[in-house]
Amino acid sequence: MHLLPTDEQVQIVDTVTSFLSDMAPVERLRPDKYGQIGNPDSNLWPQLGELGFLGLGLAEDDGGVGLGAVEEALVYRQYGRNLISPEIFGITLGAHMAADAHLNTASEIMSGKIRVGLANPRGVVSSDNGLSGSFHLIEANRADLVVVLAPEGPYLLPASAFEDIEDGCGMDSHTLLRRAQLRNAQPMSSRAISNTHKPRALLLLAAYASGLSKASLDMAVDYAKMREQFGKPIGAFQAVKHKCADMAIAAEVAACQVDFASVVVAENRPDAYYHATAAKLVAVEAALKNGATNIQVHGAIGFTAEADAHVYLKRAHTIDILGGDLRTTRASMIGQAAPS
């Protein structure tokens, strides 16, 4: 198993990093730039589609680039660093499921023409006679399709299947939130497709969270070098050094776990679900802890809307609940047999 990126993969990462730095800097989410509610990232989808990033892991026969889970995970790490809208999960998973279900919408999803939101369960989900239950709709206000992150794996549904929709207010103000119901809704994708893409969904969430943890680390270190107290940078003080060192270890462990899981998922090994679950658990824990520590390192300004530190912690909490929070993820790990 080779865990170091190839030259082609490095080039992919460099390309998406350059694009996001120019088109989606984190500063775009500050109140004076865009406002506190929502985000402007839907403008990126056609451009990302033209560059091939929305179909990166799909086969060429399906209109994709023909790469795999490893490349998708590498790109998702950059999405996390730049706080790209969670709608990107719906687009990637929706394109995969549409292609596997032989729906003619796959190519339009990959081009960014069809919007795909997310639905996360608010409680028990019944799948005996279609999907039924209460859900949080995420970035689905203008969606044509919705990816439901059900316990057994993601399903693809038309947005019109949701009923009793109410606007909600979430902690992450840059993510549009609604509450809705499904009553015996028939998915466009089968249970078999859902099971196939469950490891991929967990891997992409883990990769995004890994990017969050690394960005929080970098932000804390940069601030510790610049902010002075008693005539010297605060990074010179042992208490701050130790916090930054702990953040670095957490970010590196998360990145390594995600890299390993991406190779396992790409090879479609029997233990793919186990390692993808482990990756989400480790990466989300790192994102939450590093996000909180980053605010501590920033001191009082870290709690203000003018600083970017708080946005990473809020987004980490959002990624935590998608597909099952830390408690649910731990229970899932316990319920699985450890790979031999």
Secondary structure, 3 states (H helix, E strand, C coil): CCCCCCHHHHHHHHHHHHHHHHHCCHHHHCCCCCCCCCCCHHHHHHHHHHHCHHHCCCCHHHCCCCCCHHHHHHHHHHHHHCCCCCHHHHHHHHHHHHHHCCCCCHHHHHCCCCCEEEEEECCCCECCCCEEEEEEEECCCCCCEEEEEECCEEEEEEHHHCEEEEEECCCCCCCCEEEEEEEEECCCCCHHHHHHHHHHHHHHHHHHHHHHHHHHHHHHHHHHHHCEECCEEHHHCHHHHHHHHHHHHHHHHHHHHHHHHHHHHHCCCCCHHHHHHHHHHHHHHHHHHHHHHHHHHHHHHHHCCCCCHHHHHHHHHHHHHCCCCHHHHHHHHHHCCCCC
